[in-house]
Amino acid sequence: MTGEVVHVGRGCPEGSGPGIPPGGDPYLADPAGKIALIERGVCRFDNKIARAILAGATGVIVYNSAAGGEGLITMDVANPTTLPDGTVVPLTIPAIFVQRSTGLLLVGGTPPVTARAAAVFNGWGYMRIFDTSDPANPVQLAEWHSPATDDESRALDGTFTIHNPEVRGNQVFASWYNEGFFVIDISKPSAPREIGQWVGAGAPAGAPPVNIWSVVPHGSLLLASDRNFGLYILKLTP
């Protein structure tokens, strides 16, 4: 998205959180035809975005309400979004989240303030293996990429990055969100090797695609927590 940016404030609709006045948080500026700059806080991201859409905004930038924390990320939102008054709003404009320092630069700029945000694919997260025999000088030995790590065609197709790796002996059990989880042999640390993957085989009928947050070995069992469904218990066979 590219365009003029106007700061509208917190931007929560009526009924979307505690202490919000009738009619919602007063907008500090009219975002029609512009990018609405909104401060994080009190209500859900998607409520802020939906209200901006109804006001005619062409894009949304939400900036953090506290210093530090996340940088430029996409937001987890419901699409379409139902506002507290029952209005259903499809989210049809781009929206990003930025650090507070970035938001304050936009707030304090001399009008007209313009901004451009574009997505550039530079790969998903992957596993790195380090030799820490000298704690003051860790040395990277290897990387291990999943099939989707460098696949730009899957850039907007889900979340494909390593999360919560668990090491047991010479094996790594690594959750990978929409790629399920992987079992990786690290007996040769400089050459990690996939020896197993689970991405939903045997799930109950009607279960959503997997979104694995963590996988923990427990004896011969694997306990996999799914953000979309619940707990899966799997049998680990050599």
N, C-alpha and C positions, 0 to 999 in steps of 0.2 A: 504494500500500500504506500501511496505517496500523496501528500496533501498538506493543507494548512491544519495546524493543531490548535485546539482551544481547550482550556482547562475548565472542566465542568464541576470539579469538586469530588465528593465521595460518590455521588450518583446512585444511591440506593432507592429503589421504588418503595412506595408505601407498603407497610406490612412485611417487609423482607428481613427485618431485624429489629432488635430492641432500640428504643429511643428515636426511631425515624418519624419525622412529623407527617401529618396528613398531607397527601399529595406527593410524598417522597422528599428526599433531600433536594433543596432548591438548587437548580443548575446555575452555575456562575456565569455561563455563557451559552449561546445557542450553537449546538454542534451540527445543525443541518448543513449538509454538503461538506462537512469537515471531519477531521479525525478527533474524536472525543478523548481527552486525557483525563483519566479517572484515578483517584486515590484508592488503594486497597483498604478494605475494612468493613466490618459489621455484617454486610450481606454477601451473598455468593457472587462469584465472578460472572456467571451466566445471567444473573439478574441485572447486574450493571450493564452488560453488553446488550441484553434485550431492550432495556429502557433506552439506551443510546440509539438502537435501531429504530425504535418508535419515534425518536426525536429527529430522525433523518441523518444520523451520522454515517459516514462512509467507511469508518474504521474505528478501532478502539485501542488505546494504549493504557494499560493499568500499571501504575507504578507502586512500588512497595511502600507500606506505611511505616517501615522501620529501616534503619540503615543496615547495610550488609545483606546477607542472605542470597537468594537466587538471583541470577542475572537474567539474560534474555531467554525466556522459555515459552512454550505454548501452555495454555491453561486447560485443565480438565473441566469440561462443561457439558451440560445436557443440551442436546440439539434434536428437536426443538425444546425451548425452555418455556415452562408455565410460570407466569408471574403470580404473586399472591392473590391478585384479583381475578385469576382464572384466565387471563389473556395468554394465548399460546403464540409464541414468537419463534419462527425459524431463525437460526443464527446464520445470516447470509453475508456478513462482512468479516474481514480479517480482524483478529484481535491478538495482541501480544502482551506479555508481562515483562517489565523492566525493573532494574534496581531503583531505589529511591533517588540516588544521586542523578540518574538519568532523567527521572521525572521532574526533579526540581530544576534541572537545567532548562527543560521545556517550559515549566511554569514561569521561570524568571526571564525568558527570552523576550526580546523586543518584538512586538507584533509587526507584521505577521510572522509567526513561527511555523516553519515547515519541517516535516520529517519524512523519511523513507525507510521502510522495513521490508526486507526481502529474505526469503529462505534460500540458503545455500547448503546443499548436502555435503557433509564432510565425514560421513560414516557414523555408525552407531558405536556404543561402548563395547569394549572387548577386554579379554583377560591379558594381563601382563604378569610375568614371573620374574622375580628379582632374587638375586643372591644377597642375603643380608649378613653374611659371615662377618663383614666389617660394617657394623651399624652406622658408622659415620660416612660410609661410602657405598650405598646400595648399588648393585650393578644389574641392569636388566639383562636377562638371559633369553627371553622369548616372548612372543605374543601368540595368542590363539583367538582367531576370529570365527564367529558363527557364520552360517551361510548368508544371513541377511546383513552382516556388518557393513559390507561395502556395496550392497545392492541398492542402487538409487531408485529402482522401480518400487522398492518397498519403503521409501522414505516417509510416505504418508499413510502406510498400510497398517500401522499399529506401533508397538513399542518393542524394539529389538536390541536390548542391551543387557549386559551382565549385571547381576544383583545378588548380593549376599552369598559369595562363594564359601563353601564349607570344605575344608581339607581333612581327609581321613587317610592316613598313610600315604600311599602314592596316587591317590585319586582325589579329584576335585569334583564336588557336586555343586553346579552353578545354575541358579535360576536365571531365566532369560525372558521374562514376561511372555510375550505372544509366541515365542519360540519354545515355550515349555521350560524344560531344563535339560542340561547336558551332564554327562559323566565323562571326565577327561583324565586320561592317564598321564601322570607327570613323573613316572619313574625315571625318565630322562628329561630333566627340567628344561633343557635347551630345545627339546622337540616334543611338546605336548601333543597328545593324540586323542581324538574323540573315540570313546568306546561305547557310548550309548546316548540316546536322546528320547525323551518322552514329550509328546506334544498333544496329548489328549486321547490316545488310543484306549478304548474300553470305557470312556466316560459315559454316564447315563444319557439316554435319548433326551434331546432337548437341552442338554447342557451347553452353555455358550462356549465359544472358542476360549482356550486356556489363556490365562494371564497370571503366570506364576511369580509370586513375590519371593518365596523362599522354599528351599528343599533341604530337609535335614535327615541324614541317615540315622536310623535307630535299629541297631542290630542288622537283620536282613531286610528291614523295611525302609522305605523312603516316605517321609511325610512332606507332602507338597501343598503349600497354601496357595489357593487360587483367589485372586481379588474379585473375580466375577462369579464365583460359585461356592467355594468353601474349602474343605480339607479333602485331599485325595491321599489314600494310603496305597502304596505300590510295593510289590515284592521285587527285591533286587536279586537277579540271578546272574551268576558269573557268565 
